[in-house]
């Protein structure tokens, strides 16, 4: 995320807080991000200097006019006018980080050799919520490099319970042992 994206994202968040709109804007922002990822040519069109500014802004009105809050629509227009629409994902990231901070939510990423079943995910989420004191949004990744066990990243900490991690610890201990 660029500094500019962070500043714009925080500004929109501050506006949303003052108008009590964070609950409404966050899912709308995520929906817009999903659409931008699905249709990257649309973003390129909105940034194309050969297309008149009024036409580009009109495209936003047609695409999102009734679907999103006017503040978010105007935010998209502002980013388009400034040529910063590619920074939208960074704005969303900053908005979400501030929202999560204010609402006691944290993200966690669990990496395992095989997908976890629902019961395992629930137990892990419950344990992480107990440890962090926050609501945990858990994302799963599968990597054969893990070999077994799992690696969890939460609140900037790495909890490595993988076979690969344990073997690495044993290797370090053996290498540091003086015979």
Buried (B, 14 or more C-beta within 10 A) or exposed (E): BEEBBBBBBBBBBEBBEEEEBBEBBBEBBEBBBEBBEEEEEBBEEBBEEEEEEEEBBBBBEEBBEEEBBEBBBBBBBBBBEEEBBBBBBBBBBBBBBBBBEEEEBBBBBBBBBEEBEEEBBEEBBEEBBEBBEBEBEBEBEEEEEBBEBBBBBBEEEEBBEBEBBBEEEEEEEEEEEEE
